[in-house]
Amino acid sequence: MSILSNARPPADRRESLRLAAAALLAGVLPRLHAAPVARGEAVTWPGVTLVDGRRVEAADLQGVATVVVFFDTGCAYCKRHNPRMDRLVRQHPDAPLRVILAAHDRAVEPVRDYRARLAPSLDATLDAASLHAALSERRVVPLTCVIDRAGVLREVIPGEMSEDDVMGLIRWART
């Protein structure tokens, strides 16, 4: 039925209007969301809830280099990559550096188990969608995003990193 025809409108006019508005907004809203920041731009930290229930807000990261690693628990590359990140943090306990694992998984228990086995020194969150919106549209895992101590996105590194490359990330905590 065309809206312009002389045919009788549906029985529930409000429902028709609601559906038409929803269809219109579905086409418009994806274009309205903000794109992730580009390298060299300040990050607007979305705030995330960790798998242990704590929150990490922007104020918690002031003056701290932050590495966000997007992963999923079934990824073989991530199972090698994330323990390297754990070693980075353990080898530099006094450095202003925080590594947060952002899981694409939807269930908390597998992420908690993964973290306990492979990266116990790191924080983990299921809030990957909000972090992706802030940092990168890339969906590869692992994906490592580095934010310097001033809150500026410095690196977006797709794929597994070597031990030497991971250890080199400490420079962001020192600059």
ABEGO torsion letter per residue (X at the ends): XBAABABBBBABAAAAAAAAAAAAAAAAAAAABBBBBBBGBBBBBAEBBBAAGBBBBAAAABGBBBBBBBBBAABAAAAAAAAAAAAAAAABAABBBBBBBBBABABAAAAAAAAAAABAABBBBAAAAAAAAAABABABOBBBBBBBAAGBBABBBBEBBBAAAAAAAAAAAAX
